[in-house]
Amino acid sequence: MIRSLIVFASNLKPDDLKKIWLCSECGICFIFSSDVDDHKTLVGHSKYIKYDIPWTEAGTFATLSPSS
């Protein structure tokens, strides 16, 4: 299990788990940029809104707002 977590962590991109991408065309949300890339390729959608995930010190998150 630890080995699979290390492999998973090494495949993360900088924005993974820090951003949420919302497809403006179908409403699906993604937390991994590679999933957004796959969605663009497979479905052909190209309009996304990217939101920061505002984590608090308690480990919870507050209201989402679009990132710049």
MOVEN-V864097 format. One line per field, one symbol per residue. phi: phi as a letter, one per 20 degrees, with the letter a starting at -180 (. if undefined). A space follows every 50 residues. Layout:
phi->???
This chain:
phi->.ffffffgffefegefmdccddffecnfdcddfffffffgffdnfcdcdd dfeefefendcefecgee
